[in-house]
Amino acid sequence: MGKLVQRQKIRYRIRKKVAGTAVKPRLAVYRSNADIYAQLIDDDNGVTLVAASSRDKDIAAQKITKIEKSKLVGASIATKAIALGLSACVFDRGGNLYHGRVKSVADGAREGGLQF
């Protein structure tokens, strides 16, 4: 079984338990080799409420490590969410281990004021 197939199975397992609402959206994290993306998703209506990524101009311009960029992505999504009046969310690690870049997105979001 390939690594991607395995990750997909883990994603499905997580998604069985984790669903976002308009009040408490799902913080979905996607990690590619070069970048990291985060979205706050309302699964009831199938809408992305807020998105942030390491490709945003202010984050991409900085010459820092990927883990530090991930933390900035977390902080960025937290400030955007709070501007919309959202304070709580559920975390979806997207089949990745909760460690490294995925963990630093969560830490950045928590420091930015999101609760999960």
C-alpha positions in Angstrom: 0.0 0.0 0.0 1.4 3.4 -1.0 2.0 6.3 1.3 -0.7 8.4 -0.3 -3.3 5.7 -0.1 -2.5 5.2 3.5 -2.8 8.9 4.2 -6.1 9.0 2.4 -7.5 6.2 4.6 -6.4 8.1 7.7 -8.0 11.3 6.3 -11.3 9.4 5.9 -11.1 8.0 9.4 -10.5 11.5 10.8 -13.4 13.0 8.8 -15.8 10.5 10.2 -15.3 12.1 13.6 -14.5 15.7 12.7 -17.0 18.0 11.1 -17.2 21.8 11.0 -20.3 24.0 11.6 -20.9 27.7 11.0 -20.2 28.4 14.7 -17.3 26.0 15.1 -15.7 25.4 11.7 -13.1 22.7 10.8 -9.5 24.0 10.5 -8.3 21.8 7.7 -4.5 21.7 7.1 -2.9 20.6 3.8 0.8 20.1 3.6 2.7 19.9 0.3 6.4 19.6 0.0 7.1 23.3 -0.4 4.0 25.0 1.2 1.3 24.6 3.8 -2.4 25.6 3.4 -5.1 26.1 6.1 -8.8 26.7 5.7 -11.7 27.1 8.1 -14.6 25.1 6.6 -18.3 25.0 7.4 -19.2 21.4 6.4 -22.9 22.0 6.9 -23.1 24.4 4.0 -19.9 23.2 2.3 -18.3 26.6 2.4 -14.7 27.8 3.1 -15.0 30.7 5.5 -11.4 31.7 5.7 -8.2 30.5 4.0 -4.5 31.2 4.5 -1.3 29.7 3.1 2.5 30.1 3.0 2.1 31.4 -0.5 0.4 34.6 0.7 2.6 37.5 -0.2 3.5 38.7 3.3 4.5 35.2 4.4 6.2 34.0 1.2 8.4 37.1 1.1 10.1 36.2 4.4 13.3 34.1 4.4 12.5 31.7 7.2 12.2 28.0 7.8 9.0 26.1 6.7 8.1 25.5 10.4 8.3 29.2 11.1 6.2 29.9 8.0 3.6 27.4 9.2 3.3 29.2 12.5 2.7 32.4 10.6 0.0 30.7 8.6 -1.7 29.6 11.8 -1.5 33.1 13.2 -2.8 34.6 9.9 -5.9 32.3 9.8 -6.6 33.1 13.5 -6.6 36.8 12.9 -8.9 36.4 9.8 -11.2 34.2 11.8 -11.5 36.5 14.8 -12.2 39.4 12.3 -15.2 37.3 11.2 -16.3 36.7 14.8 -15.1 33.1 15.1 -13.3 32.0 18.2 -13.5 28.2 18.2 -12.8 25.5 15.7 -12.0 21.8 15.4 -8.6 20.7 14.1 -8.3 18.4 11.1 -4.7 17.3 10.5 -5.6 15.9 7.1 -3.9 12.5 7.6 -0.6 14.0 8.5 1.1 13.3 11.9 0.4 16.0 14.5 4.1 17.1 14.6 6.4 19.5 12.7 4.7 21.9 10.3 1.1 20.7 11.1 1.7 21.2 14.8 3.2 24.6 14.3 0.1 25.7 12.3 -2.0 24.7 15.3 0.3 26.4 17.8 0.2 29.6 15.7 -3.6 29.5 15.5 -3.9 29.0 19.3 -1.5 31.9 20.0 -3.6 34.0 17.6 -6.7 33.4 19.8 -8.5 30.4 18.2 -9.6 27.7 20.6 -9.6 24.0 19.9 
